[in-house]
Amino acid sequence: MQPGISIVDRVRYTSWGVRGVYGVLLLISGLSIDTLVQAVLIRWQRKTWFISPSNLDPLYELGTSLGFWGMLFFCINCVLATRWLWVERLFGGLDVVYRMHAFVGKSTFIMLVLHLMVLIAQALADTDRLVAYLIPGLDLSYTLGMLGLFGLVALVVITLWGSMPYQLWLTSHAWLGVPYLLGGAHALVAQADWYIALLTGIGGVAWIYSIALYRRYAPHARGQIAERTTQHGITELRIALDTPLAAVAGQFVFFAVSKSQAAIPAELHPFSLSAIESPRDVRLSIKMLGDYTRQLDQLAPGDAVTLYGPYGMFGRRMPATQRQLWIAGGIGITPFLSLLQQASHDTEITLVWAVRTRADARYIDELTQRASQRTGISVHLHEGPLSLADIEAYAGPLCTQTQQVLLCAPIPLMRQLRVGLRARGFAAHQIDSEEFGLR
Ligand SMILES: Cc1cc2nc3c(=O)[nH]c(=O)nc-3n(C[C@H](O)[C@H](O)[C@H](O)COP(=O)(O)OP(=O)(O)OC[C@H]3O[C@@H](n4cnc5c(N)ncnc54)[C@H](O)[C@@H]3O)c2cc1C
């Protein structure tokens, strides 16, 4: 553990959603260990490792309860994928929700694979049961379970293929609801209990909402492109909204083109709001990085767009201190542009912006102009790789007592700076970051 960071501090700054997930995991681990110990003791006393399968056999209990816990976690993950605002609030930001989603997903996978393995181990002496488990078509419940588990394994293997194009990955990921429903049907046929029906129902509704109903029912604001400029690989979109967007500085939206002369796919992509002039007048600044973003320079005034959200709690996860250090890398400047627009007068802000070359610093004039309008704000442009030593040269010695750090930069730079800051004694909750990736 880092010096000066107590467990109490860690718990205090952990959101209720994260605490809940870890709590359930702790419960599962405790009960599983207890069942395993019982299985070993019973078999030790009976002097045999193979005892007849019975519902009182702890190993059987362990196998079936792993199935239940796996389905519970699967259900939680379907809910985490919905982007419901109450879920975001519970976890303290959509980025935290997605991090938990990845963690819960891995735990689900491990529990469901173990569910099958433990039951197979328990049934080793009982050939009929083993055959019923493994050969599809002999037993409806086991067949559904097997199909679900194989579907899950196949989709997880695809998900692990890191270089897969994002939209393809997203589509394959969305199909995970099918194994979920097969698993629910398996459990319902095996054990028609109300709580299994409830679990399957909640996860099923959440999944259908995510894949089919999100665009209709998620909070959104429609509007038109008021102005589009493209310079140095950045497309800036000024959007006039028909309905107000209740966004605050530092938040992001999922952007979709609804109607345009250019054939731009109707995909959803997250972008931070780089300016909020009013709830009906916002700006996005988009780096032309990949297939989708490179097409956005074809947008023209009047093209219809939709903004879903707003999401994110960047800069609002902790009470503001008097001194803040903002570190941006490249296009990671976008949330800071709106944060600076709405910055509190009580906070002293030092912004260090690292860019590859000065040509990439499209917003430096806007930043320096804003800084000149208020005391207590200093803006520093840094060209080339950025280190903590560089930051100290601009901001003065880092002080863990009074300072908070906000980070938005390419992921490797953020990780490097985070490690450096933690080594200097900054607690995790003193460093808030926004990652431009939700995979
Ligand atoms: C919270 C957040 C805020 C962001 N704010 C900005 C911003 O203000 N300006 C800006 O230029 N970029 C921003 N991004 C990054 C932007 O979303 C991606 O660069 C863009 O979606 C890339 O799409 P592409 O198809 O052109 O590129 P690709 O080459 O297909 O994707 C590049 C990477 O972007 C990510 N990505 C792609 N599509 C999506 C998607 N639909 N949803 C989530 N991630 C995706 C993936 O990690 C992928 O590996 C933000 C991302 C997040 C998560």
The ligand as an ORCA input file, in Angstrom:
! r2SCAN-3c Opt
* xyz 0 1
  C     -15.545      9.306    -22.101
  C     -14.915      9.545    -23.465
  C     -14.764     10.841    -23.944
  C     -14.165     11.053    -25.177
  N     -14.008     12.327    -25.630
  C     -13.409     12.557    -26.804
  C     -13.239     13.888    -27.299
  O     -13.654     14.869    -26.690
  N     -12.617     14.059    -28.483
  C     -12.147     12.997    -29.204
  O     -11.578     13.207    -30.265
  N     -12.272     11.714    -28.746
  C     -12.911     11.480    -27.594
  N     -13.070     10.192    -27.152
  C     -12.532      9.093    -27.969
  C     -13.495      8.801    -29.122
  O     -14.699      8.259    -28.620
  C     -12.862      7.769    -30.051
  O     -11.649      8.301    -30.526
  C     -13.733      7.542    -31.244
  O     -14.926      6.890    -30.843
  C     -12.931      6.683    -32.216
  O     -13.772      6.168    -33.220
  P     -13.178      5.725    -34.653
  O     -14.105      4.720    -35.215
  O     -12.905      6.911    -35.487
  O     -11.791      5.088    -34.350
  P     -11.389      3.583    -34.115
  O     -10.039      3.406    -34.705
  O     -12.456      2.651    -34.529
  O     -11.324      3.558    -32.553
  C     -10.232      4.016    -31.840
  C     -10.484      3.659    -30.365
  O     -11.575      4.477    -29.886
  C     -12.440      3.708    -29.044
  N     -13.811      3.677    -29.627
  C     -14.148      3.552    -30.927
  N     -15.464      3.581    -31.091
  C     -15.987      3.731    -29.852
  C     -17.317      3.809    -29.347
  N     -18.372      3.777    -30.145
  N     -17.478      3.923    -28.017
  C     -16.422      3.940    -27.184
  N     -15.134      3.891    -27.603
  C     -14.925      3.775    -28.913
  C     -11.890      2.333    -28.959
  O     -11.130      2.213    -27.766
  C     -10.976      2.205    -30.145
  O      -9.937      1.311    -29.912
  C     -13.698      9.959    -25.946
  C     -13.886      8.666    -25.460
  C     -14.483      8.459    -24.246
  C     -14.665      7.068    -23.750
*
